[in-house]
C-alpha cells in the first residue's frame, strides 16, 4: 500500500473508529463511548467533504466535537434522567434503612454492633443488650444509626 492509498482511506478510518466506539458502548457497561463515536463520525464526514485536513486539525476537531457531544449528553441526562425501578440498587447502606437488625455486641455508650443478614455493621443508638432487635434509621460513614423497636401491642 502506498502512502497515497493510506491518505485516501483516512475518512473511512475515522468512521471505523466511530463504529468501534459504538460497539464498545454496547459491550462495556458504564462506558460512554457514544460521545467520542459521534465526534469520530463528524471528523470522518468532514474529511469526505474537505479531504486533506492535517492530522493536527483532525485531532483538534475530534477533541472539540467530543467535548461538545459530552456537553450535550450531560445536559440531556440532566433534563431527562433515566428512571429506574430501584434507585438504591448501588447504595447498600441506604437500602438498609428501615431494616430490623439484631444486636451482636452490646450498644453501650451509644456504640455497638448489629447483625445485618450474614454480616455485621458498627452501630450507634440507645443502650441495647445482645440479642435485642432494633430498626435502622440512617447510615453515616458506614455506621448504622439504630433505634429501639416499639414494644409489641398487647393482644
Secondary structure, 3 states (H helix, E strand, C coil): CCHHHHHHCHHHHHHHHHHHHHHHHHHCCCCCCHHHHHHHHHHHHHHHHCCCCCHHHHHHHHHHHHHHHHHHHHHHHHHCCCCCCCCCCCCHHHHCCCCEEEEEEEEECCEEEEEECCEEEEEECCCECCCCEEEEEEEECCEEEEEECCCCCCC
